[in-house]
Each structure stands twice: as structure tokens, then as C-alpha cells.
Amino acid sequence: MHEVALMGDILDLIKNDAEKRNIKRVSKVELVVGELSNALPDALEMAFDIFKSRNIEMLQKDAELIIIKEEAKAKCVLCGLEYHPSQHVAVCPECNFPSGELTAGETLKVKSYQGE
């Protein structure tokens, strides 16, 4: 499960930024996870709980993870139709051509974090 490694990297990024801002303990993390990002929200939550249970110094015991799910969206470069793709190679439901350009859904980013 690569989500444990992803969460470790995310927490490292937060830790580095928090140190610059003189934030000692993080109480809340908000992530944006795209439907086609290859990261499973449930697995990210489990990984966050694993790091929390290991008493990582920067996370408060009751630290909270909020995951904002980003729906996948594509736009056909031929006919202009905007639609919900089911995979990375987006086939337009209108003209049935694999010309869809993904416009949303691949994001995996820290939206914000809070601490003291």
C-alpha cells in the first residue's frame, strides 16, 4: 500500500513548513484527493491513523484528517463536451473519440493544515 509512503511524504512536507512558521503541533490536515490520483482516501486515512498512533511528535493525539474528494472531469478537444471520465484515457461520450483532456481529478495536495 503506497498510501503509507505518501502520507509519510505529506507529513514531512507539513513538518518542514510548520517549522518555518514556528508551529509545534498539528491538529488538522486537509487534503484534496482526485478521483484519478491513484491514492485511495480510505487508505490515506488509515495511514494517517498509523502515524498518529506512533505518537509522531508533530501530530496532536486528536489530530484530524479531512479529505476533500475531487471529481474527475474531462473536456473533449474535438466537440467541446465536458463530462465525467471513468479513466485517464477519456473517451468522449458524444463523439466516441479518445480526445478527452482531463481538467480535474488527478490532484493530490495539502489544501491546509492547522496547529499551534
DANOR-V640314 format. One record per backbone hydrogen bond with DSSP energy under -0.5 kcal/mol. NH is the residue of the N-H (numbers start at 1). CO is the residue of the C=O. If there is no record, write none. Layout:
NH_CO ; NH_CO
This chain:
4_1 ; 6_2 ; 7_3 ; 8_4 ; 9_5 ; 10_6 ; 11_7 ; 12_8 ; 13_9 ; 14_10 ; 15_11 ; 16_12 ; 17_13 ; 18_14 ; 19_15 ; 20_16 ; 21_17 ; 22_19 ; 23_18 ; 24_22 ; 26_58 ; 27_114 ; 28_114 ; 29_64 ; 30_112 ; 31_29 ; 31_66 ; 32_109 ; 33_31 ; 33_68 ; 34_32 ; 34_107 ; 35_70 ; 36_105 ; 37_34 ; 41_39 ; 44_40 ; 45_41 ; 46_42 ; 47_43 ; 48_44 ; 49_45 ; 50_46 ; 51_47 ; 52_48 ; 53_49 ; 54_50 ; 55_52 ; 56_51 ; 59_56 ; 60_26 ; 63_60 ; 64_27 ; 66_29 ; 66_64 ; 67_65 ; 68_31 ; 68_66 ; 69_67 ; 70_33 ; 71_69 ; 73_104 ; 74_83 ; 75_101 ; 76_81 ; 77_99 ; 80_76 ; 83_74 ; 85_83 ; 90_88 ; 91_89 ; 92_90 ; 92_97 ; 96_92 ; 99_97 ; 100_90 ; 101_75 ; 102_100 ; 103_73 ; 104_73 ; 109_32 ; 111_30 ; 111_109 ; 112_30 ; 114_28 ; 116_25
